[in-house]
Structures are given as C-alpha cells and as structure tokens.
Amino acid sequence: MRIEALGNEFGRVDGNIGPQTRQAIGIWQAENGLPQTTYLTRQQLAFLVIQTIR
C-alpha cells in the first residue's frame, strides 16, 4: 500500500479499506496540510502516487 511506503504502518494488509486504513489516510492528509476526511479524492490519490514513485 502506498501509505505504508511513506512509513505509516497499520498492521496486516487485507485489501479492505477499514478503520486502520482510514486512520492512516487521515494521518497522511494531516501531514500534507489537507483536510482530514479519511477519504481520498482523485487529486489526493494522484499526489500520493507521485510521493511514492521510486
């Protein structure tokens, strides 16, 4: 998962967007000065992809 690639560990990845995933999204949003909705917009997803390209 891309958020984990940025150092946010939140347990076993099962492919479901559950409470731990939402929490990680909210943390990432806060770290990037974005509203902490815990839901990604298309623009935020694009930004996240750019941040994690290696």
C-alpha positions in Angstrom: 0.0 0.0 0.0 1.3 3.4 -0.9 0.6 5.0 2.5 2.7 2.3 4.1 5.5 3.1 1.7 5.7 6.5 3.3 6.3 4.9 6.7 2.8 4.6 8.1 2.4 1.1 9.5 -1.0 0.0 10.4 -1.0 -3.8 10.6 -1.8 -6.6 8.3 -2.9 -5.5 4.8 -6.0 -7.4 3.8 -7.2 -5.4 0.8 -10.2 -3.9 2.7 -10.5 -0.2 3.5 -11.3 -0.5 7.2 -10.8 1.7 10.2 -7.0 1.3 10.3 -6.7 2.3 6.6 -9.0 5.3 7.2 -6.8 6.3 10.1 -3.7 6.1 8.0 -5.3 8.2 5.3 -6.3 10.8 7.8 -2.7 10.9 9.2 -1.3 11.3 5.7 -3.8 14.1 4.9 -2.8 16.0 8.1 0.9 15.6 7.4 0.3 17.1 3.9 -1.9 20.0 5.1 -5.1 18.5 3.7 -8.5 18.3 5.3 -8.6 15.2 7.4 -11.6 13.5 5.9 -10.0 10.0 5.8 -11.3 9.6 2.3 -9.0 10.3 -0.7 -10.1 12.5 -3.6 -8.8 11.7 -7.1 -6.3 14.6 -6.7 -5.1 13.3 -3.3 -4.6 9.9 -4.8 -2.6 11.3 -7.7 -0.4 13.2 -5.1 0.1 10.1 -3.1 1.2 8.2 -6.2 3.7 10.9 -7.0 5.1 10.8 -3.5 5.6 7.1 -3.6 7.1 6.7 -7.1 10.6 5.2 -6.8 
